[in-house]
Amino acid sequence: MNVDHRRLGRELDLFAFDPLLPVGMPVWLPAGAVVRGALERYIVEAERAAGYQHVYSPPLGRQQMYEVSGHWDHYADAMFAPIEDGSGQIVVRPSNCPHHIVVYRSRRRSWRELPLRIAELGGMFRNEPSGSLSGLSRVRAMVLNDGHHFLDPAMVADEVALVLSMIEHAYAVLGLSGHHYRLSLRGDGARYCAKHMADPELWDKAEAALAAALDDLGVPYEPVPGEAAFYGPKIDVQVPGCGGREESLSSVQLDYHLPARFELSYAAADGARQPVMLHRSVLGSMERCLSFLLEQHNGNLPVWLAPVQVVLLPVNPSDPAQARAAGEVANAARSAGLRVEVSAGDEQLGARMRRARLARVPYRLVIGDREAPAGLVAVNLRDGRRLPPLPAPAFVAGAAAVANARGLDPWP
């Protein structure tokens, strides 16, 4: 796979970097914002169906929060310097988990609420070394499809299975392939002491629980020592990208440490108990997710993600009948929820068709002297297929059905 998402991002006008912006912080251009919006709507719907509750939390926190969480001791190199606000030090967050802990501890909790699943599309900022930055695949400002489960230890296997099922379904809908699972474990000896939070017994317990969950599901995985988060082991889903690049997109992390450090509890029949945390991301960051989508699809995003889904191409734009027919079809398609453009410039049809092809538009509809009076459209699909002339309502219904079903085949 040698398609670089950075080149595609420029060609398709999806995102940009600018010297007036901080290094590693992209701006999403209008077409890219359409793709991101579609991804966000998909994952919010999927999370709601899986029983998540969504929250909004500030992208800043007191330094004290990150001292309690352990980020200050174990993750400071990747954090931006604190800001003094007159009452203490404020830090832009490198992760959302302490904020979701604040959500949990906003009131007393009961065993009846567990598992409690909290989700957010949360902005995060990490001071990655400039040499490691690469397009959207590694940035300093990102929006993570983040989620945290607060649960009883007996619920771990079921909750891991739920998350892995969501990940597999999402990859199928997105058309991502070639992924494999890695069980990221703590390092050994001095490396463990320097990188991870203490209490080897809790680490043993967490690693065994994740391995058992994967074994119960029959999911093949590769154990990799030294790649765990500082607070617990994790399941990383490795996705292939350009030039043999492989990075984690989704993850499931098991954490016994942070609930103890923040003194979390819930009321059970036999008294107060401490919950376990599951950190998870289904789509990863919106930035990295788009980088893999562009590279695996060579820019030909699934219909439901395409910034422009339909382009209308009157053969002779100055012909009133053709122009009127194109406008009517465009209006009908927009009413059905499709994203539509009418290409009616002074260029010849071939040049306009080429521009639509380079833009990876899934449906290119030609309307000429034969189609306009009959209410037909000549349908050219992005994959090279040409359909017999269709009545405009039939095309609109078919394309809308594909988009709404988030299908991968533009015309099954």
C-alpha positions as CSV (number, residue, x, y, z in Angstrom):
1,M,0.0,0.0,0.0
2,N,1.9,3.1,-1.3
3,V,-0.9,5.7,-1.2
4,D,0.0,8.5,1.2
5,H,-2.9,10.2,2.9
6,R,-1.0,13.5,3.0
7,R,-1.0,13.7,-0.8
8,L,-4.7,12.7,-1.0
9,G,-5.6,15.2,1.7
10,R,-4.1,18.0,-0.5
11,E,-5.7,16.7,-3.7
12,L,-9.1,16.3,-2.2
13,D,-8.9,19.5,-0.1
14,L,-9.7,17.7,3.1
15,F,-7.2,19.2,5.6
16,A,-4.3,21.6,5.8
17,F,-1.4,22.7,7.9
18,D,-0.3,26.4,8.0
19,P,2.7,28.2,9.4
20,L,0.4,30.4,11.4
21,L,-0.9,27.3,13.2
22,P,1.1,25.3,15.8
23,V,3.1,22.5,14.3
24,G,1.1,19.2,14.2
25,M,-2.3,20.9,14.5
26,P,-4.3,20.5,11.3
27,V,-7.3,22.5,10.2
28,W,-10.2,20.5,8.8
29,L,-11.3,22.1,5.5
30,P,-15.0,22.0,4.5
31,A,-14.8,18.7,2.6
32,G,-12.8,17.1,5.5
33,A,-15.3,18.5,8.0
34,V,-18.1,16.6,6.1
35,V,-16.2,13.3,6.5
36,R,-15.5,13.9,10.1
37,G,-19.1,14.8,10.8
38,A,-20.3,11.6,9.2
39,L,-17.8,9.6,11.3
40,E,-18.9,11.3,14.5
41,R,-22.6,10.7,13.7
42,Y,-21.9,7.0,13.1
43,I,-20.0,6.4,16.3
44,V,-22.4,8.4,18.5
45,E,-25.3,6.3,17.1
46,A,-23.4,3.1,17.7
47,E,-22.5,4.1,21.2
48,R,-26.1,5.0,22.1
49,A,-27.2,1.6,20.8
50,A,-24.6,0.0,23.0
51,G,-25.8,1.8,26.1
52,Y,-23.3,4.7,26.4
53,Q,-24.1,8.0,27.9
54,H,-22.4,11.0,26.3
55,V,-20.8,13.9,28.0
56,Y,-18.9,17.1,27.3
57,S,-15.9,18.0,29.4
58,P,-13.4,20.9,29.2
59,P,-10.0,20.3,27.5
60,L,-8.2,21.7,30.5
61,G,-7.7,20.5,34.0
62,R,-5.8,21.5,37.1
63,Q,-2.3,20.2,37.4
64,Q,-3.4,18.5,40.6
65,M,-5.8,16.3,38.5
66,Y,-2.9,14.9,36.5
67,E,-0.7,14.5,39.6
68,V,-3.4,12.2,41.0
69,S,-3.9,10.3,37.8
70,G,-0.2,9.7,37.3
71,H,0.1,11.6,34.0
72,W,2.4,14.2,35.6
73,D,4.9,11.6,36.8
74,H,4.6,9.1,33.9
75,Y,3.5,11.2,30.8
76,A,4.9,14.7,31.4
77,D,7.2,14.6,28.4
78,A,4.1,14.4,26.1
79,M,2.3,17.2,27.9
80,F,2.4,20.9,27.2
81,A,3.6,23.3,29.9
82,P,1.1,24.4,32.5
83,I,-0.6,27.8,32.3
84,E,-0.9,30.0,35.4
85,D,-4.5,31.3,35.8
86,G,-4.0,33.2,39.1
87,S,-5.3,30.3,41.3
88,G,-3.0,27.5,40.2
89,Q,-1.5,25.7,37.3
90,I,-3.8,24.6,34.4
91,V,-2.9,22.0,31.9
92,V,-4.3,21.2,28.4
93,R,-5.3,17.5,28.7
94,P,-3.3,14.7,27.1
95,S,-6.2,12.3,27.7
96,N,-9.8,12.3,28.7
97,C,-9.9,9.6,31.4
98,P,-9.5,11.9,34.4
99,H,-12.4,14.0,33.1
100,H,-14.6,11.0,32.9
101,I,-13.6,10.0,36.4
102,V,-14.9,13.4,37.4
103,V,-18.2,12.5,35.7
104,Y,-18.3,9.3,37.7
105,R,-17.6,11.0,41.0
106,S,-20.1,13.8,40.5
107,R,-22.5,11.9,42.7
108,R,-22.8,8.7,44.7
109,R,-23.0,5.6,42.6
110,S,-24.8,2.3,43.1
111,W,-24.1,-1.2,41.9
112,R,-27.4,-0.9,39.9
113,E,-25.8,1.6,37.6
114,L,-22.9,-0.7,36.6
115,P,-21.6,-1.1,34.0
116,L,-21.7,2.6,33.6
117,R,-20.5,3.5,30.0
118,I,-19.4,7.1,29.4
119,A,-18.4,8.4,26.0
120,E,-17.2,11.7,24.4
121,L,-15.6,13.0,21.3
122,G,-13.0,14.7,23.3
123,G,-10.2,17.1,22.2
124,M,-6.8,16.2,23.5
125,F,-3.3,17.8,23.1
126,R,0.0,15.9,23.2
127,N,3.4,17.5,22.8
128,E,4.7,14.9,20.4
129,P,8.3,15.3,19.2
130,S,8.3,17.2,15.9
131,G,10.3,14.5,14.2
132,S,7.5,12.0,14.9
133,L,4.7,14.1,13.4
134,S,3.2,12.8,10.1
135,G,0.1,14.2,8.4
136,L,-3.0,13.1,10.3
137,S,-1.5,9.9,11.5
138,R,0.4,11.6,14.3
139,V,-0.6,15.0,15.4
140,R,-0.5,17.2,18.5
141,A,-4.2,18.2,18.5
142,M,-6.7,15.4,18.1
143,V,-10.3,14.5,18.7
144,L,-10.6,11.0,20.2
145,N,-13.6,8.8,20.1
146,D,-13.2,8.1,23.8
147,G,-15.1,6.0,26.2
148,H,-14.8,4.6,29.8
149,H,-16.6,1.8,31.4
150,F,-16.9,1.7,35.2
151,L,-17.7,-1.8,36.3
152,D,-17.5,-4.6,38.8
153,P,-14.4,-6.9,38.1
154,A,-16.8,-9.8,37.2
155,M,-18.0,-7.7,34.2
156,V,-14.6,-7.4,32.5
157,A,-15.0,-10.2,30.0
158,D,-18.4,-9.1,28.8
159,E,-17.4,-5.5,28.5
160,V,-14.3,-6.4,26.5
161,A,-16.4,-8.5,24.2
162,L,-18.8,-5.6,23.7
163,V,-16.0,-3.3,22.7
164,L,-14.3,-5.7,20.3
165,S,-17.7,-6.4,18.7
166,M,-18.1,-2.6,18.1
167,I,-14.6,-2.4,16.7
168,E,-15.2,-5.2,14.2
169,H,-18.5,-3.8,13.1
170,A,-17.0,-0.3,12.7
171,Y,-14.2,-1.7,10.5
172,A,-16.6,-3.6,8.4
173,V,-18.7,-0.4,7.8
174,L,-15.6,1.7,7.1
175,G,-14.1,-1.0,4.8
176,L,-10.9,-1.2,6.8
177,S,-9.1,-4.5,6.6
178,G,-5.8,-6.2,7.4
179,H,-5.9,-5.4,11.1
180,H,-4.7,-7.6,13.9
181,Y,-4.7,-7.6,17.7
182,R,-1.9,-6.9,20.0
183,L,-1.9,-7.5,23.8
184,S,0.3,-4.6,25.1
185,L,1.9,-5.6,28.4
186,R,4.2,-3.9,30.9
187,G,7.9,-3.9,30.5
188,D,10.4,-5.8,32.8
189,G,12.7,-4.7,35.5
190,A,13.9,-1.1,35.5
191,R,11.9,-0.3,32.4
192,Y,8.7,-1.4,34.2
193,C,9.5,0.8,37.3
194,A,10.3,3.9,35.1
195,K,7.3,3.6,32.7
196,H,4.4,2.1,34.7
197,M,2.6,2.7,37.9
198,A,3.4,0.4,40.8
199,D,1.7,-2.6,42.3
200,P,2.8,-5.7,40.2
201,E,-0.1,-7.7,41.6
202,L,-2.7,-5.4,40.0
203,W,-0.7,-5.6,36.8
204,D,-0.8,-9.4,36.9
205,K,-4.5,-9.4,37.5
206,A,-5.2,-6.9,34.7
207,E,-3.0,-8.7,32.2
208,A,-4.6,-12.1,33.0
209,A,-8.1,-10.7,32.7
210,L,-7.5,-9.2,29.2
211,A,-5.7,-12.4,28.0
212,A,-8.6,-14.5,29.3
213,A,-11.1,-12.2,27.5
214,L,-9.3,-12.6,24.2
215,D,-8.9,-16.3,24.7
216,D,-12.6,-16.8,25.5
217,L,-13.5,-14.9,22.3
218,G,-11.1,-16.9,20.2
219,V,-9.3,-13.8,19.0
220,P,-5.7,-14.3,17.8
221,Y,-3.3,-11.8,19.3
222,E,0.4,-11.0,19.8
223,P,1.7,-10.3,23.3
224,V,4.1,-7.3,23.2
225,P,5.9,-6.4,26.5
226,G,6.6,-2.8,27.1
227,E,3.7,-1.3,25.1
228,A,1.2,-1.0,27.9
229,A,-0.2,2.3,29.1
230,F,1.4,3.6,32.3
231,Y,-1.7,2.6,34.3
232,G,-2.6,-0.7,32.7
233,P,-2.3,-3.3,29.9
234,K,-4.3,-2.9,26.7
235,I,-5.5,-4.5,23.6
236,D,-4.4,-2.5,20.6
237,V,-5.9,-3.0,17.2
238,Q,-3.0,-2.5,14.6
239,V,-4.0,-1.3,11.2
240,P,-1.8,-1.2,8.1
241,G,-1.2,2.0,6.3
242,C,1.1,3.6,3.7
243,G,4.5,2.1,3.0
244,G,4.2,-0.7,5.5
245,R,3.3,1.7,8.3
246,E,1.3,0.0,11.1
247,E,-0.2,1.9,14.0
248,S,-2.8,1.4,16.7
249,L,-6.2,2.8,15.8
250,S,-8.5,1.2,18.4
251,S,-7.7,0.1,21.9
252,V,-9.2,-1.5,25.1
253,Q,-7.3,-0.8,28.3
254,L,-8.0,-2.3,31.7
255,D,-7.2,-0.2,34.7
256,Y,-7.3,-1.1,38.4
257,H,-5.0,1.9,39.4
258,L,-6.9,5.1,38.6
259,P,-10.1,4.1,40.5
260,A,-7.9,3.6,43.6
261,R,-6.0,6.8,43.1
262,F,-9.2,8.8,42.8
263,E,-10.9,6.9,45.6
264,L,-13.8,5.8,43.4
265,S,-16.5,3.7,45.0
266,Y,-20.0,2.4,44.5
267,A,-22.6,1.2,47.0
268,A,-23.2,-2.6,47.0
269,A,-25.4,-4.8,49.2
270,D,-22.4,-5.6,51.4
271,G,-21.0,-2.1,51.6
272,A,-18.8,0.2,49.5
273,R,-16.7,-1.3,46.7
274,Q,-14.2,0.0,44.2
275,P,-15.0,-0.2,40.5
276,V,-12.7,-1.2,37.7
277,M,-12.2,1.1,34.7
278,L,-12.1,0.0,31.0
279,H,-10.7,2.7,28.7
280,R,-11.6,2.2,25.1
281,S,-11.7,3.8,21.7
282,V,-13.5,2.3,18.7
283,L,-12.5,4.6,15.9
284,G,-9.4,6.1,17.6
285,S,-8.8,9.7,16.8
286,M,-10.7,11.3,14.0
287,E,-7.4,12.4,12.5
288,R,-5.8,9.0,12.4
289,C,-9.0,7.3,11.4
290,L,-9.2,9.5,8.3
291,S,-5.5,8.8,7.4
292,F,-6.2,5.0,7.3
293,L,-9.4,5.5,5.4
294,L,-7.8,7.6,2.7
295,E,-4.9,5.2,2.3
296,Q,-6.8,1.9,2.3
297,H,-9.5,3.3,-0.1
298,N,-7.1,5.4,-2.2
299,G,-9.3,8.4,-1.5
300,N,-12.4,6.5,-2.7
301,L,-14.3,6.8,0.6
302,P,-17.5,4.8,1.0
303,V,-20.6,6.6,-0.3
304,W,-21.8,7.6,3.2
305,L,-18.5,9.4,3.9
306,A,-17.8,11.0,0.5
307,P,-17.8,14.8,0.8
308,V,-19.8,15.1,-2.5
309,Q,-21.8,12.0,-3.3
310,V,-23.5,13.1,-6.5
311,V,-22.4,15.4,-9.3
312,L,-24.9,16.5,-12.0
313,L,-23.3,17.0,-15.5
314,P,-25.6,18.6,-18.1
315,V,-24.0,18.0,-21.5
316,N,-24.8,21.5,-22.6
317,P,-25.2,23.7,-19.4
318,S,-26.6,26.6,-21.5
319,D,-29.5,24.5,-22.7
320,P,-32.5,25.5,-20.6
321,A,-34.1,22.1,-20.6
322,Q,-30.9,20.3,-19.4
323,A,-30.1,23.0,-16.8
324,R,-33.7,22.7,-15.5
325,A,-33.5,18.9,-15.4
326,A,-30.2,19.0,-13.6
327,G,-31.5,21.4,-11.0
328,E,-34.6,19.3,-10.4
329,V,-32.6,16.1,-9.9
330,A,-30.2,17.9,-7.6
331,N,-33.0,19.3,-5.5
332,A,-34.6,15.8,-5.2
333,A,-31.3,14.3,-4.2
334,R,-30.7,16.9,-1.5
335,S,-34.1,16.4,-0.2
336,A,-33.2,12.7,0.2
337,G,-30.2,13.6,2.3
338,L,-27.5,13.3,-0.4
339,R,-24.7,15.8,-0.9
340,V,-24.9,17.1,-4.4
341,E,-23.1,19.5,-6.8
342,V,-24.1,20.7,-10.3
343,S,-21.1,21.0,-12.6
344,A,-22.3,23.5,-15.2
345,G,-19.2,25.6,-16.1
346,D,-17.9,26.6,-19.5
347,E,-15.7,23.5,-19.8
348,Q,-16.5,20.6,-22.1
349,L,-18.2,17.6,-20.6
350,G,-15.0,15.5,-20.7
351,A,-13.1,18.0,-18.6
352,R,-15.9,18.3,-16.0
353,M,-16.2,14.5,-15.9
354,R,-12.4,14.3,-15.3
355,R,-12.7,16.8,-12.4
356,A,-15.4,14.7,-10.8
357,R,-13.4,11.6,-11.2
358,L,-10.3,13.2,-9.5
359,A,-12.6,14.3,-6.7
360,R,-13.6,10.6,-6.2
361,V,-17.4,11.5,-6.5
362,P,-19.3,8.2,-6.3
363,Y,-22.1,9.1,-8.7
364,R,-21.6,11.2,-11.8
365,L,-24.9,11.8,-13.6
366,V,-25.0,13.0,-17.2
367,I,-28.1,14.7,-18.6
368,G,-28.2,15.4,-22.3
369,D,-30.9,15.9,-25.0
370,R,-32.2,12.3,-24.6
371,E,-32.3,12.3,-20.8
372,A,-33.7,15.8,-20.0
373,P,-37.2,15.4,-21.7
374,A,-37.6,11.8,-20.4
375,G,-36.7,12.6,-16.8
376,L,-33.7,10.2,-17.0
377,V,-30.1,10.3,-15.8
378,A,-27.1,8.4,-17.3
379,V,-25.3,7.0,-14.2
380,N,-21.6,6.7,-14.2
381,L,-20.3,5.0,-11.0
382,R,-16.9,5.7,-9.5
383,D,-15.8,2.1,-9.9
384,G,-16.1,2.4,-13.7
385,R,-19.5,0.9,-14.2
386,R,-22.2,2.6,-16.3
387,L,-25.8,1.8,-15.5
388,P,-28.6,1.9,-18.1
389,P,-30.4,5.3,-18.1
390,L,-32.6,5.5,-14.9
391,P,-35.6,7.5,-14.0
392,A,-34.3,10.2,-11.7
393,P,-36.5,9.1,-8.7
394,A,-35.2,5.6,-9.0
395,F,-31.6,6.8,-8.9
396,V,-32.2,9.1,-6.0
397,A,-34.0,6.3,-4.0
398,G,-31.2,3.8,-4.8
399,A,-28.3,6.1,-3.9
400,A,-30.0,7.3,-0.7
401,A,-30.6,3.7,0.3
402,V,-26.8,2.9,-0.1
403,A,-25.8,6.1,1.8
404,N,-28.3,5.5,4.6
405,A,-27.3,1.8,5.0
406,R,-23.6,2.9,5.0
407,G,-23.0,0.3,2.3
408,L,-19.6,-0.2,0.7
409,D,-20.9,-1.1,-2.8
410,P,-22.3,2.0,-4.5
411,W,-24.9,0.1,-6.5
412,P,-25.5,-3.5,-5.2
